[in-house]
Amino acid sequence: MKLVIPGGSGQIGTAVSRHFHNAGHQVVVLTRNPRPVPWRVVAWDGITRGDWFLEIDGADAVLNLAGHTVNCRYHPANRRRILESRVESTRIVGEAIAAARNPPPVWLQAATATLYAHRYDAPNDDVTGIPGGQEPDLPDTWRFSLDVARAWEQACLDARTPHTRKVLLRSAMVMTPDVGGVFATLLRLVRFGLGGQVGDGRQFVSWIHEADFLAALEFLMSHPELSGPINLAAPGPLPYTDFMGALRRAWGMPIGLPATRWMLEIGTFLLRTESELVLKSRRVVPRRLTDAGFQFQFPDWSAAATDLCQSVRRRG
């Protein structure tokens, strides 16, 4: 199988590329900053046509992961980068697929579970989930994230690719043991004794283990009946306090100092990121994936955290 991954040089893209390359597939990563890796790398700018169009023609699957990091402050320049990098790259990938004489049968398009409403009362699945935007007193930064999520998906839906199945990957946080990922950030907090309650601690955390994320991609590629939005999240989201408590136990850290909301706002300002990444309640669960027969290797966070911590310790 030939898999083309626009924007595949980041932490998640590298994990995906490594997995499929090691399985014997032909992987081609499109990136602004080519560097030596075991798989093929082709330059693109995520905006304009180029020789990279030839890679799309005849590919078996396209997985578009392109987009500026959201781990930053949402000032006007970063807002523009976050939105345009997602919408423009999706638009040009759609043009490449539309121009192909042999278009790929499936286009897996990165999206985000942030699209769903901030809620505690019930989970959001990909059939009955409530879109965000109507919550009272919604912070401006949260509303911006929702606008980006909607525009990102719409750019994919607007592409005229009648011979290519589109799957929108509404992904929760992907937990990998690699350096630079979200799990590494959370584990760093735990190791310094800071992995306690944040805010009221009731906000739900949705997540997916790297192994299940990769298995889900394979599952979606091989199930042509699945298209449209698909939640990529483990079936066991849990409140932040419980989430971090399980991670502390997995690492063997007995304490976790709490942080009030105002402390978090100061901390995220100093770290040049946004408190939404921690305070928004993302109670997201899969439905279409499991209804189609997908089985999670790590449905429970305690087992997933233990496995990830063991991987980190083995690496040293």
N, C-alpha and C positions, 0 to 999 in steps of 0.2 A: 504494500500500500504506500502511496505517496501522500504525505500529509504536509500541507503548507501552513505555517504559523506566522501570520503578520503580528509584529509586536511580541515575538517569542523570546526575547533576550532577557526578560526580567526574571524574577525569582520563580514565579509559577510557570512561565514559559520554559525555563530551563528544566524544571522538574518534568514537565510534559515531554519536552524534546528528548531528554535522557531516557525516559520510560519507553517511548516508541522506538527510539534508535536502538536501544538494547534489545528490543523485541524483534529486531530485524527489518523494521520499516524504513522507508526513505523519508527523512525529515528535512524540510527546507524552512529555515527561519528568515523572515524578512525583518530587517532592523536598520535603524539609522546609524548604528555604531558597530559595524562588523568586527568580530574578534575571533581568534582561533578556538574552535570547538570541534568535537568529533563528528558533528553533522554539518550539512551544507548551510551556508549563510549567504544571503543575497541582500544587497543594499536597496533601500527604498527610503522615501521621506514621509510616507503616510499621507500624502496630499495629492501628488501628481502621478501621471502615468509614467511608465518606464519599462526597461527590459524585464523587470520583475513580473509584468503581466504574463510573460511566457511560462512562468512557473505555475500559474493558476490553471492554464489550459492543460487538460489531461490529468489534473490532480484527482485523487480519490476523495479527499476531504480538505476543507479549509477551516482552521480554528483561529479566529481573529481575537487576539488578546490586547491589541494596541490601545494605549491610553496613558496619559500623564498620571503619576501617582496622586492619590487623594490624601496621602500622609503629609499634609502641608497646611499652612494657614490659607484661608479662603479670601485673600485680598484680590482686588480686581484682576491683576495680571495672572495669578494662579487660577482664578475662576475661568478666565478665557482659555488658558492652556488645558485645563481639565475638560471643558466642554468641547472645544474645537478638536483636540487630539482624538477624542472618541467619535464625534460625529463625522469629521472629515475622513478619518481612516476607514470608518465603516462605509462611507459613501464611495470611496475609491476602490475598496475591495469589492463592493457591489458592481461597480463599473467593470472591473477586471473579470468577474464571473460572467457578467452579461456579454462581454466581448469574446469570451472563449468559444472556440469551435467545438471543444469537448469540455463543457463545464463540469465542475465537480458535482457529484450526486448530493453532497451534503455540505452545508455551511453552518458551523457551530460558531455562534456569535456571543462573545462575552457580554454579560449584562450584570445586574446587581440586585440582591435581595433588599437593598436599601429602598427600593421602590415601594415596599409595603408600609402600611401605617405603623406608627409607634403605638404599641398596645401591650397590655398585660393579660387581658381577659381570655383570649383564645388565640391559637396559632393561625398564621396565614399560610395556606397552601396555594398551589398554582392553579386551582380551580375556583375556589371561593374566597381567596385572600382579598383583603380590602386595601386598595391603593392608598398611599399616604397623601397628605395635603389638606385634609379637612380637620385635623386635630386642632383644638384650641391653643392659642398662644404658641404656635409653631415657630421656633427660632429661624431667623433668616438663613443661617447656614444649612439648616436641615431642609428648608424649602429649596435652596439651591441644589442640594444633592438629589432631591426628587425631580427637579427640572432636568438635570443631567441624565438621570436614569430613564426618563420618558423620551428625551430627545435621542438618546443612544439607541434605544430599541426601535424608535420610529425610523431612524436612518437605515436600519436593516430592513424593516418592513417596506420601506419606500423603494428599495432596489428591485428592479424588474429582472428577476432570475427565474423564469417559469420552469426551468428544468433542474433546479437545485432546491432541495429541501432546506428550510431555514429552522434552526433551533436557537432559541434565546436562552442563554445560560444564566439564570438568576441565581448567582452563587453567593453563598455565605462565605465567611472567612475560611480560607483553605489553610489547614494546619499541617505544616511540614517541619521536619527537624533541621532544615537547612539554615545557614546563617543569613540574616537579613529579612526573614519572613515575620509574619505577625506572631507566630508561636515563639520565636526567639525573643521578641519584645516582651511578651507576657511572662516568659520564663525569667527574663532578666529582672522584672519587677519582683517575682517570687524569690529569687536568689538574694535580693537585697532586702528582703523582709517587707516589701511594700505591696504584696498581693492581697490586700484586704478589701473590705467593702468600699465602693465608690458611689457617692451620692447616697440614695436610699438602698442601693444594692438589689432592687427588685427588677431592674431592667434585664430582659432576656438576652442571652448570647446565642446566636446561631453559628454553627461551625460545620466543617466537614474535614475528615482526615484525608490526607494526600492520597492514600491507597484507594479510598472510595471515590474521590474526585477523578482519578485516572480511570478507574473501572467504569465510572459513569460515562465518561467520554467514549470509551470503547463500546459500551452498551448503546449509547445514542447513535453512534455511527452505524451500528449493525441492526437497528430497529427503524426501518423506514416509515413505520406507522406513526412515529413520534415527531411532531413539529411544533413550532410556536414556543411559548414560555415553558421552561422546565426549572423547577427549584432544585438546585444542587446544595442540599443541606442535610445533615444527619437528622434522623427523626427525633432526637432527644435534645432540643434546646433547653437551657436552664438559666435561672436567674444568675446574675453576675457574681453574687456572693457565693453561691453554690459552685459555680463554674471555677472561680479562683480557689475555693477551698479544695476542690478535687485536684487541681493542679499542684497546690502546695503539698497535699498528701502524696501525690505521685512523685514529687521531687524530694520529699522528706523534710520540708520546711515547716516547723511548728507554729510560726507566727506570720501574721500578715497585717501590717498597719493599715487602718482605714484612711480614706480621704474624703472630705466633704466636697460638695459641688464647687464651692469657691476656691478650694485648694486645687481641684482639678483644673479649673479655668486658668489659674495662674501657671500651673505646671505645663499644660498643653501650650500656653502662649510661649513659655520659655523654650519648649521643645519644638516650636514652630509647627504645631499640628492643631487639630480641632477636637473639642470635647465630644462632639457628636459620635465619634468613633467608639466611645465608651458608654455614653449616657443614653443613646437611643435604644429603645427596647425592640430588638429584632427577633420576634418570635416566629420564625419561619420553619416550615416543615415540608418534606416532599410528599407528593401524592401521585402525580402522573407517572413518576419514575417507579415508585413501588407498585402502583397498580399494574404497570407493564411487566412486573416480575423481577425488578432489580432488588438484590439483597445486599445490605450493607455489611461490611466486615467489621466496622466500628460504629454501631448505632448508639453506643453509650460513651459519654465523655470520660468517665473514670478510666475505662479500659483504653480509650484513645490516648488520654494524657499519659498513662503509664507507658504505653508503647512508644510515644514520642520522646518521653524523658529517657527511656532506655536507649533509644537511637542516639540522642545527644550525648549520653554518657559513653557509649561505645566509640563515638567519634572523638571524644576527648575535648 
